[in-house]
């Protein structure tokens, strides 16, 4: 396994990384945009600043455009490839405290549909995985900091807030795991899902029913 540290918000850095990958592997088959950006949640619209609103919107949309653009050049030449994104139920659910991130998730889903339309004739698929909160991510990502303010407003910890959400808001009484999301990503990136593009895949354990 190889790991490269690349700034997903800088087009030149991502382009250079894509060219380096092509130099070694001669093709790019799958890209998954799973970046995490620190942003504000738990603050009402009237309290939120323009900067707090636009930070996730601009950041997530910018990164997905840059990543998809860099990968699609190779994918179009080879007439195959899959571009995966991650969103959340915030893309479609109303509610206080997450307008910036909710609009960002809606943008990623819209970009998935447009990428499918732009690249489908070249054999390239685009799929977005809509995932509800993953409790394990509190241990290893920016999500603890993001959830902390929203949880504190209700006198909760991030862990207890997610546990209450799982019990109250999901049909299965639980939230998705990292392993379940990874398995879904592997499936939709594979030839077994060759008939799927432009789709928003529901991985919410029933907190959102399509």
Buried (B, 14 or more C-beta within 10 A) or exposed (E): EEEEEBEBBEBEBBBBBBEEBBEEEEEBBBBBBBBBBEBBBBBEEEEBEEEBBBBBBBBBBBBBBBBBBBBBEBBBEBEBBBBBBBBBBBBBBEEBBBBBBBBBBBBBBBBBBEBBEBBEEBBBBBBBBBBBBBBBBBEEEEBBBBBBBBBEBEEBBBBEBBBEBBEEBBEEEBBBBBEBBEEBBBEBBEEEBEEBBBBBBBBBBEBBEE
